[in-house]
Amino acid sequence: MSTRKVFDIIPPKEQKEIVSPEKPPKKQAFAEKLIQPGKVVVSEKAPKAQIKLNKKAIWWPALTILVLVCLAGASYFLIKPEAEISIWPKKTPLVVETQVSVIKNASQGGDIIAGEIKTQECSSSQEFPATGVKSLTTKASGTIRVYNAYSTSPQTLVATTRFVSDSGKLFRIPQKIVIPGAHYEGSKLIPGEVDTLVEAGEAGEEYNIGPSTFSLPAMAGTSRYTAFYAKSSSPMTGGSKSQITQVTDKDLSSAQEFLTIIALANCQKTLQASLSPEEYVINDEALKAEIVESNPLAKTGQEVDKFTLNIKAKATALVFKKSDLESFTKAYLESKVPEGKQLDGNSIVISYLSQDVDLSKGKMVLNVEISAEIYSTPDENSLKEAVKSLRPDEVAVSLKKFSEINDFQVRLWPFWINKTPAKTESIIVKLKLD
């Protein structure tokens, strides 16, 4: 009797397996194991791997491909074809000249542009060397005692009388002196004496001599030469020679000239930098600067090595807004465009020269030259009619008949169409000016 395993669809609360004790359970047949798709079944006799494929895995790719084919077919019939024709027109130059007045606080209109007065004050300071040379010399001086051992009579010496030291240095007395006469004390002659100031004959430290004995060269060759003499008990002092630097008139004028150039240029640049070049136009002819204050911190003859010069400058400019000039030139240029032509606004080039500038009145005149490119375009409906239902090479031939066109580009959509649409509303014309 064979042994079987029985399973309910809904297992009972208690499930028992009945196994015959007499015979071993029968092995499950190989065919029975195949009832579980996708499982790998191994035979005891022939251990070979087998795979059961799920049929759904084959159906889905096939179904997807079918759907895509249907969508592609529907797109072919449902998507509206379009053509885009980009054209670059032939351009010709247009150059015009005119004049416009820039007036301070004026109203914009006609050939007048509103101007504005802008000012800027700047301070500049710089140190300069003094180049003047001044010699400082002093003469040594001191006191000597003059003796009269010649006679009992007084002796007068005039101012500037010379005295020569035993080292050969010449000194003079600055004023007249009288040397008392000698007197006797017993048989001994006591010289008369007087103290007086003396000054060296020349300046210099070499005259700062120590205590010395002096003779009178004016009495040389006479008996008085040895009887009249002088002595100093203290050294002579004050003799010197030196040079110092001082400020000259040329130093001040050179510094003024140099710093003025720098201050004016810096002030102009500062004013220009304070205004946005995208907003304002500043002409060099309408920009002036002046020195309003100059203060040298030294005077002529002042004994210094260097001195400082302070300068204050003021820059003034008559300016106008760039947008105002552009508005004027565009309006003027448009009035000069020939009938049937159009203006390429991106090609406008403006050049100008200022004249008759009067900053005090806030007025100047600009000579303006305006250049631009103009073009004409073909009739759009005629162009569409000329290119409908044509292949790209045929479109090229057709568009060459339009003299207004310089270049063109054709784009078709979707990618599988090879002709322009038959309906003109499906053809888009784009104008290119770049």
Secondary structure, 3 states (H helix, E strand, C coil): CCCCCCCCCCCCCCCCCCCCCCCCCCCCCHHHHCCCCCCCCCCCCCCCCCCCCCCHHHHHHHHHHHHHHHHHHHHHHHCCCEEEEEEEECEEEEEEEEEEEEEECCCCECCEEEEEEEEEEEEEEEEEECCEEEEEEEEEEEEEEEEECCCCCCEEECCCCEEEECCCCEEECCCCEEECCCEEECCEEECEEEEEEEEEEEECHHHCCCCCEEECHHHCCCCHHHHEEEECCCCCECCEEEEEEECCHHHHHHHHHHHHHHHHHHHHHHHHHHCCCCCEEEEEEEEEEEEEEEEECCCCCCCCCEEEEEEEEEEEEEEEEHHHHHHHHHHHHHHCCCCCCEEEEEEEEEEEEEEEEECCCCEEEEEEEEEEEEECCCCHHHHHHHHCCCCHHHHHHHHCCCCCEEEEEEEEECCCCCCCCCCHHHEEEEECCC
